[in-house]
Amino acid sequence: MMMDLASLIDDRPEDGVFRVHRAIFDDQAVFELEMARIFERGWVFLGLESQAPGPHDFFTTTIGRVPILVTRDGDGKLAGFVNSCPHKGSRLAQTQTGNARLFVCPYHSWTFDSAGRNKNVKWKKAGCYAAAFDADGHDLARLPAFASHGGFVFGSLSADVPPLAEHLGDAARLIDLIANQSEQGVELVPGGVTFTYDANWKLQLENCSDAYHFTSAHPSYIRILERRREAPDASVTRSVWEKDAAWSEETKGVAGGSYSFPHGHVLNWGRIAPSDALPLYESVDRLAAAHGDAVRDWMFNMRNLTIFPNLQIAENASSQLRVIRPISAGRTEMRTWCIAPKGESAAARRQRIRQYEDFFNPSGMATPDDTVSYENCQRGFASRVEPWLQGYARGIGASVAGGNAFSDPIGLSPERSVLADAQLCDETLYHGYYREWARRMAGAGAA
């Protein structure tokens, strides 16, 4: 039986205590409530507008357990629908992306256009339907809430949500750091990857913000970087983690930090000077002219952004977009892409892809290490000898209300912030996840 939800988060800021109970990760009843109250009642990231660039283009995704169809009609208007035929419930679109003027149900051939309108009920005249049937609507169920920011598309199964701008808050400025790298916006590089791991979805939520694990979980990658520095080879993929490429005298002292925003959005960031190790370097002058030096410099900083509950964008070794799809308490599906500004040169795109493959891809040197760690944790969660996890304490003494000298120049106003050297590895930004988790799980309205 599921435990009392209030007993799963031990949040006592006045005592300097924040702990999470192991049951939050492996109790299936907790998981079912997460689907109902977090994923299926609030804003969820769906995809990029650029995934459906032209008339009748579409892509499919999910909100919690519900299949979703995002499609652009013949007039170019984007909309979101439940990917389910109103007749018997069958999924309509069967592929992740495509182009279709008409969607034909594979079960009974009911037909819908790219605007979601029912265009045909098979053999309707011979169906002997009652008058009440004609009185009902037969169009696809439109998402009650659907909006985008900077080309990033969000939807909700509930109409009882605030405007998207309110939900994102200042985190929208961090999306802008990605969307504004090109005047044409951003796109997913062809070649997305879908994989699963046998552990809870919140482990991925945490890991994107976790600087503490890097030297422990990825020693092979660190050794490879060391060998590359010892014997430079022009044919080898450059990395932003190379000290000569990433760091200079001006970045000493404060190495980075974290920002926590309302509604569970967080940013883990590190100072990285503009460097030709990054594909974006070809645009360094243009970005400064268009957005100012402060915004340009933030575009080059290492940034791991999470938009609660399912979107993560990692801008460090390369640029990666991750979408988290919980399947069960102990199983998670990940869809990942290399993300890039539209219109970058062939050389920059080639460098970006090589860096992505080097570090992020499931065949790269980071993702396999991380997923093994998730599964190791999931096995350990079975213990209740000491049910409280202690992985949320680093940085409590450094966390302050509001922003700081690094957030102010770009107009960020986080709820809390931490400045740190490279070894502090703040864990207080997880508090933002779980405070929003606890608020929503207790039945509070979506935010």
Protein Blocks (a to p, Z undefined) as FASTA:
>chain_A
ZZdfklmpccdfknopacddfklmmpmklmmmmmmmmmmmcccdfbdfklmmbghiacdd
dehjaccdddddfkopacddddddfknopafbfcfbdcdfbdcdfklopacdfkopafbd
ghklmnopafklmmpccbdcddfbdcdeehiacddfbfbbcdfklmnmmmlmmmmmmmmm
pfnbpaddehiacddddddfklmmmmmmmmklmmmmmmmmmmmmmmmmmmgcfkbccdfk
lmklmpcfklgojfbdcdddehhiacddddddddfkbmklmmmmmmmmmnojklmmmmmp
ccdddddfkbccddfkbccddddddfbfmbccddddddddehiafklmmmmmmmmmmmmm
mklmklmmmmmmmmmmmmmmmpckbmcccklmgoklmpcghddfklmmnopacfbdcddd
fklopaklmmmmmmmmmmmmnopacZZ
